[in-house]
């Protein structure tokens, strides 16, 4: 096996911790990603508040969500007379496109395995508890699982991502290497300790149980635009948790009857079929405040979003993309039981 000892960079960066965004903020980012991606025009704040009211969010909570998202640099505001409007900064637009591709392509294929693990070991002094916690959070975002307190593993080759993470945090003495498990052929103890596949399976099954009745209803009759917007947003809000929760284990490591494919097919069916009526409702609400802007709204299918390419030229590592998704509140965060 080949290992790499990682030393701290002179000016390490900091890692933002994953967090569970408030419901209005998650709804807002989902709606903008679904109907306003890659647009630079600003939407009147009253229209955004009205959109959130479709989901039972009060005006006070909606305006608070706008302020919080803007305070984190994920929206920028402008004024025209007495009207305040919000839009996506150029960098955020590029990241949203990259995130959309990740979100809507996730689960389309199952990776193959070369039989090797990426292993990370580290020792962080007790007086650097915040750094140790940030390192663990970063490893979780990279879908590593913990087999011992300071030994984390992934079946994917994420050596470069971990090296960057460790350097940005200023952790000294961490080691990352690729290795095979050679003691015996039974991988169940490793999987049970590192990845709670039972809880993840239950999460997928709950997703299927919650949304299958919607698919059955759609097979009989289409919903009105108002209901279409609610149903389409609901299933995408639920689906977007899985790229964070699911470590995307190779086929060789998955239990029999893994339900992700069924869940994804259900999501594609509902999300794509509701696109046109949901877009119509989004436009109707926006037209109450700015008819010209309403004409710019557009929906996308799974296949269309998967084909999008961001104009950004900077190369993103997996760690960069994970951090950006967290900054945009597009990570669901929280535990599997949530």
C-alpha positions as CSV (number, residue, x, y, z in Angstrom):
1,X,0.0,0.0,0.0
2,X,1.1,3.6,-0.7
3,X,0.7,6.2,2.0
4,X,1.0,10.0,2.1
5,X,1.8,11.9,5.3
6,X,0.0,15.3,5.1
7,X,1.5,18.4,6.7
8,X,-0.3,21.7,7.3
9,X,-0.1,24.5,4.8
10,X,1.3,27.8,6.2
11,X,-2.1,29.5,6.1
12,X,-4.8,26.8,6.4
13,X,-8.3,27.6,5.4
14,X,-11.4,26.8,7.4
15,X,-14.2,24.3,6.7
16,X,-17.8,25.4,7.1
17,X,-19.7,22.8,9.0
18,X,-22.7,21.0,7.4
19,X,-26.0,22.2,8.8
20,X,-29.7,21.7,8.4
21,X,-31.1,24.8,6.9
22,X,-34.4,26.1,8.0
23,X,-37.4,24.9,5.9
24,X,-38.0,28.3,4.2
25,X,-34.4,28.5,3.1
26,X,-34.4,25.0,1.7
27,X,-37.6,25.8,-0.2
28,X,-36.2,29.0,-1.5
29,X,-33.0,27.4,-2.9
30,X,-35.0,24.5,-4.3
31,X,-37.4,26.8,-6.1
32,X,-34.6,29.0,-7.5
33,X,-32.7,25.9,-8.7
34,X,-35.8,24.4,-10.3
35,X,-37.1,27.5,-12.2
36,X,-34.5,30.3,-12.0
37,X,-31.2,28.6,-12.6
38,X,-28.5,30.5,-14.6
39,X,-30.5,33.7,-14.5
40,X,-29.0,37.0,-13.4
41,X,-32.2,39.0,-13.2
42,X,-33.4,40.0,-9.8
43,X,-36.9,38.9,-8.5
44,X,-38.9,41.3,-6.4
45,X,-38.8,40.2,-2.7
46,X,-42.6,40.4,-2.6
47,X,-42.8,37.7,-5.3
48,X,-40.3,35.4,-3.5
49,X,-42.4,35.9,-0.3
50,X,-45.5,35.0,-2.3
51,X,-43.9,31.9,-3.6
52,X,-43.0,30.7,-0.2
53,X,-46.5,31.4,1.0
54,X,-47.6,28.6,-1.4
55,X,-46.0,26.2,1.0
56,X,-47.5,27.6,4.2
57,X,-44.6,29.9,5.1
58,X,-45.6,33.1,6.7
59,X,-44.5,36.4,5.4
60,X,-42.4,37.0,8.5
61,X,-40.6,33.7,8.1
62,X,-40.2,34.2,4.4
63,X,-38.6,37.6,4.7
64,X,-36.3,36.3,7.5
65,X,-35.2,33.5,5.2
66,X,-34.4,36.0,2.4
67,X,-32.3,38.0,4.8
68,X,-30.4,35.0,6.1
69,X,-29.6,33.6,2.7
70,X,-28.5,37.1,1.5
71,X,-26.4,37.6,4.7
72,X,-24.4,34.4,3.7
73,X,-23.7,35.8,0.3
74,X,-25.9,33.4,-1.6
75,X,-28.3,36.1,-2.8
76,X,-27.6,39.8,-3.6
77,X,-30.2,42.5,-3.2
78,X,-31.0,45.6,-5.3
79,X,-33.5,48.4,-5.1
80,X,-35.6,50.2,-7.7
81,X,-37.4,53.0,-6.0
82,X,-39.2,51.4,-3.1
83,X,-38.9,47.8,-4.5
84,X,-36.3,45.5,-3.1
85,X,-35.3,42.5,-5.3
86,X,-33.0,39.6,-4.9
87,X,-30.8,37.7,-7.4
88,X,-28.1,35.1,-7.6
89,X,-24.5,36.3,-7.8
90,X,-22.6,34.9,-10.8
91,X,-20.5,32.6,-8.7
92,X,-23.6,31.2,-7.0
93,X,-25.3,30.6,-10.4
94,X,-22.4,28.5,-11.6
95,X,-22.4,26.5,-8.3
96,X,-26.1,25.9,-8.6
97,X,-25.7,24.5,-12.1
98,X,-22.9,22.2,-10.9
99,X,-25.0,21.1,-7.9
100,X,-28.1,20.5,-10.1
101,X,-26.1,18.1,-12.3
102,X,-24.8,16.3,-9.2
103,X,-28.3,16.1,-7.7
104,X,-30.1,14.9,-10.8
105,X,-27.4,12.4,-11.9
106,X,-26.9,10.9,-8.5
107,X,-27.9,7.3,-8.4
108,X,-28.1,6.9,-12.2
109,X,-25.2,4.5,-12.0
110,X,-23.5,2.4,-9.3
111,X,-19.7,2.6,-9.2
112,X,-17.6,-0.4,-9.6
113,X,-14.9,-1.2,-7.0
114,X,-11.2,-2.0,-7.4
115,X,-11.1,-3.7,-4.0
116,X,-9.2,-0.9,-2.3
117,X,-10.1,1.5,0.5
118,X,-8.9,5.1,1.1
119,X,-7.9,5.1,4.7
120,X,-7.4,8.3,6.8
121,X,-5.7,8.2,10.2
122,X,-5.0,11.3,12.3
123,X,-4.2,12.6,15.8
124,X,-5.4,16.0,16.8
125,X,-4.5,17.4,20.3
126,X,-7.3,17.9,22.8
127,X,-6.8,21.6,22.8
128,X,-7.7,21.7,19.1
129,X,-11.2,20.2,19.5
130,X,-12.7,22.6,17.0
131,X,-10.2,21.5,14.3
132,X,-10.8,17.8,15.1
133,X,-14.6,18.3,14.8
134,X,-14.2,20.2,11.5
135,X,-12.0,17.4,10.2
136,X,-14.6,14.8,11.1
137,X,-17.3,16.9,9.5
138,X,-15.2,17.3,6.3
139,X,-14.7,13.5,6.1
140,X,-18.4,12.9,6.5
141,X,-19.1,15.4,3.7
142,X,-16.7,13.4,1.6
143,X,-18.7,10.2,2.5
144,X,-16.0,8.6,4.7
145,X,-17.1,6.2,7.4
146,X,-15.6,5.9,10.8
147,X,-14.3,2.4,11.9
148,X,-12.4,3.8,14.9
149,X,-12.3,7.2,16.4
150,X,-9.3,8.4,14.3
151,X,-9.5,5.8,11.5
152,X,-11.9,6.7,8.6
153,X,-12.4,4.8,5.3
154,X,-14.0,5.1,1.9
155,X,-14.2,2.6,-1.0
156,X,-13.6,5.5,-3.4
157,X,-10.2,7.0,-4.3
158,X,-10.4,10.4,-2.5
159,X,-6.8,10.8,-1.6
160,X,-6.4,14.2,-3.2
161,X,-9.6,15.5,-1.6
162,X,-8.5,14.4,1.8
163,X,-5.0,16.0,1.4
164,X,-6.7,19.3,0.5
165,X,-9.1,19.1,3.4
166,X,-6.3,18.4,5.9
167,X,-4.1,21.2,4.6
168,X,-6.9,23.7,4.6
169,X,-7.7,22.9,8.2
170,X,-4.0,22.9,9.3
171,X,-4.0,19.4,10.7
172,X,-0.5,18.1,11.3
173,X,0.5,14.4,11.2
174,X,-2.5,13.0,9.4
175,X,-1.9,10.1,7.0
176,X,-4.0,9.0,4.0
177,X,-3.3,5.8,2.1
178,X,-4.9,3.2,-0.2
179,X,-5.1,-0.3,1.1
180,X,-6.9,-3.7,0.9
181,X,-8.6,-5.5,3.7
182,X,-6.7,-8.8,3.8
183,X,-7.5,-10.3,7.2
184,X,-10.5,-12.2,5.8
185,X,-13.2,-11.8,3.1
186,X,-16.0,-10.7,5.4
187,X,-16.5,-7.0,4.9
188,X,-19.7,-6.8,6.9
189,X,-18.0,-5.7,10.1
190,X,-16.3,-2.8,8.2
191,X,-19.6,-1.8,6.5
192,X,-21.6,-2.1,9.7
193,X,-19.2,0.1,11.7
194,X,-18.5,2.7,9.0
195,X,-21.7,3.0,7.1
196,X,-25.2,2.6,8.6
197,X,-26.8,1.0,5.5
198,X,-29.8,-0.2,7.4
199,X,-30.8,3.4,8.3
200,X,-30.2,4.6,4.8
201,X,-32.3,1.8,3.4
202,X,-35.1,2.8,5.7
203,X,-34.8,6.4,4.5
204,X,-35.2,5.3,0.9
205,X,-38.1,3.1,1.7
206,X,-39.8,6.0,3.6
207,X,-39.2,8.2,0.5
208,X,-40.9,5.5,-1.7
209,X,-43.8,5.1,0.6
210,X,-44.4,8.9,0.8
211,X,-44.3,9.6,-2.9
212,X,-45.7,6.4,-4.5
213,X,-49.3,7.6,-4.0
214,X,-48.5,10.7,-5.9
215,X,-47.3,8.7,-8.9
216,X,-50.5,6.6,-8.7
217,X,-52.6,9.7,-8.7
218,X,-50.7,11.2,-11.7
219,X,-51.4,8.0,-13.7
220,X,-55.1,8.8,-13.4
221,X,-55.3,12.6,-13.7
222,X,-52.9,15.5,-13.8
223,X,-53.0,18.0,-10.9
224,X,-53.7,21.7,-11.2
225,X,-50.7,24.1,-11.5
226,X,-50.8,25.0,-7.8
227,X,-50.7,21.4,-6.6
228,X,-48.1,20.5,-9.3
229,X,-45.7,23.2,-7.9
230,X,-46.2,21.9,-4.3
231,X,-45.7,18.2,-5.2
232,X,-42.7,18.8,-7.5
233,X,-41.0,20.9,-4.9
234,X,-41.7,18.4,-2.2
235,X,-40.2,15.5,-4.0
236,X,-37.1,17.4,-5.0
237,X,-36.7,18.8,-1.4
238,X,-36.8,15.2,-0.2
239,X,-34.5,13.8,-2.9
240,X,-31.8,16.4,-2.4
241,X,-30.9,14.8,0.9
242,X,-29.6,11.6,-0.6
243,X,-26.4,12.8,-2.3
244,X,-25.3,13.9,1.2
245,X,-26.6,10.9,3.1
246,X,-25.7,8.1,0.7
247,X,-21.9,7.3,0.4
248,X,-22.6,5.8,-3.1
249,X,-21.1,2.4,-2.2
250,X,-19.9,0.2,-5.0
251,X,-22.2,-2.5,-6.2
252,X,-20.0,-5.2,-4.6
253,X,-20.7,-3.7,-1.2
254,X,-24.4,-3.0,-1.4
255,X,-26.9,-5.3,0.4
256,X,-29.3,-7.3,-1.8
257,X,-32.4,-5.5,-2.9
258,X,-31.0,-2.0,-2.5
259,X,-33.9,0.4,-3.0
260,X,-32.1,3.5,-4.4
261,X,-32.9,2.7,-8.0
262,X,-36.6,2.4,-7.3
263,X,-36.6,5.7,-5.3
264,X,-34.7,7.4,-8.2
265,X,-37.1,6.2,-10.9
266,X,-40.0,7.4,-8.8
267,X,-38.4,10.8,-8.4
268,X,-37.7,11.1,-12.1
269,X,-41.2,10.1,-13.0
270,X,-42.9,12.6,-10.7
271,X,-40.4,15.5,-11.1
272,X,-40.4,15.4,-14.9
273,X,-44.2,14.9,-15.4
274,X,-45.0,17.9,-13.2
275,X,-42.5,20.2,-14.8
276,X,-44.9,22.1,-17.2
277,X,-47.8,22.8,-14.8
278,X,-45.4,23.6,-11.9
279,X,-43.6,26.1,-14.1
280,X,-47.0,27.6,-15.1
281,X,-47.8,28.3,-11.4
282,X,-44.3,29.8,-10.8
283,X,-44.9,32.1,-13.7
284,X,-48.4,33.0,-12.5
285,X,-47.1,34.2,-9.2
286,X,-44.1,36.1,-10.6
287,X,-46.4,37.7,-13.2
288,X,-48.4,39.4,-10.4
289,X,-45.3,41.5,-9.7
290,X,-43.3,41.6,-13.0
291,X,-44.9,40.0,-16.2
292,X,-41.6,40.3,-18.1
293,X,-39.6,38.4,-15.5
294,X,-42.3,35.7,-15.5
295,X,-41.6,34.9,-19.1
296,X,-38.0,34.0,-18.2
297,X,-38.8,31.2,-15.7
298,X,-38.2,27.7,-17.0
299,X,-38.2,24.2,-15.7
300,X,-35.9,21.3,-16.6
301,X,-36.1,17.5,-16.6
302,X,-33.6,15.1,-15.0
303,X,-32.1,14.5,-18.5
304,X,-31.9,18.2,-19.3
305,X,-30.2,19.2,-16.1
306,X,-27.8,16.3,-16.4
307,X,-26.6,17.7,-19.7
308,X,-26.0,21.2,-18.3
309,X,-22.4,22.5,-18.2
310,X,-21.3,25.4,-16.0
311,X,-19.3,28.2,-17.7
312,X,-16.9,28.3,-14.8
313,X,-13.4,27.3,-15.8
314,X,-12.0,26.6,-12.4
315,X,-11.5,23.0,-11.7
316,X,-13.4,21.7,-8.7
317,X,-12.3,18.8,-6.6
318,X,-15.0,16.8,-4.9
319,X,-14.1,18.7,-1.7
320,X,-14.7,22.0,-3.4
321,X,-18.1,21.0,-4.7
322,X,-19.1,19.6,-1.3
323,X,-18.1,22.9,0.4
324,X,-20.0,25.0,-2.2
325,X,-23.1,22.9,-1.9
326,X,-23.0,23.5,1.9
327,X,-22.6,27.2,1.4
328,X,-25.6,27.3,-0.9
329,X,-27.7,25.4,1.7
330,X,-28.2,22.7,-0.9
331,X,-27.0,20.0,1.4
332,X,-29.8,18.5,3.5
333,X,-27.5,17.9,6.5
334,X,-28.6,16.2,9.7
335,X,-28.7,12.5,10.5
336,X,-30.3,9.6,8.7
337,X,-33.2,9.6,11.1
338,X,-34.2,13.1,10.2
